[in-house]
């Protein structure tokens, strides 16, 4: 992802990369280079992201965080950002298309819930290098469904050796090959089946969204999700 962002920046000529950190997980932050940056874009790892956020906001820099796997610490991160009087924007998925997909799923879910006795489930596929399961995007889709599909109150992402409960949403994960990301939501009834899916062709779309997010957060203070970009658009 870092290379994708760097390549897009070079192609556009609109912005400039002044520092690159963590080419290897063993590397540290290039604080001297980061001091010249307007915004820091992070696609690293759950193992380092919390310390990175503390260090970056500690030197007064705004951040775009594409790393997932830390959302159980959201309140802590929000407190760090507010205390440092910086700005941070995060997303489970920075793809513009994926974020439009979230809105489509949010629009469709209450319709299927209301008419036709439909059930709903989902699954996702990612490459073998993916470190979290389910993906942040899958969690986001699941939350959108449960907010809008009446009766679905609990998320189940593991193997089921029992009959699923009516109030559970099952969202399964598969890790194989080099797939950059596929997510599908299935609405099924006795009459028919409707599938809504988003398939990433590569990482470029995520990088494009991250740059949009960087432009959005540059002069702002506070804790934002990428949803705010679409609301304010």
Buried (B, 14 or more C-beta within 10 A) or exposed (E): BBEBBBBBBEEEEEBEBEBBBBEEEEEEBBBEEBEEBBBBBBBBBBEBBBEBBBBBBEBEBBBBBBBBBBBEBEEEBEEBBBEBEBBBBBBBBBBBBBBEBBEEBBEBBEEBBEEEEBBBBBBBBBEEEBEBBBBBBBBBBBBBBBEBBEEBEEBBBEEEEEEEEEEBBBBBBEBEEEBBBBBBBBBBEEEEEBEBEBBBEEBBBBBBBBBBBBBBBEEBBBBBBBBBBEEEE
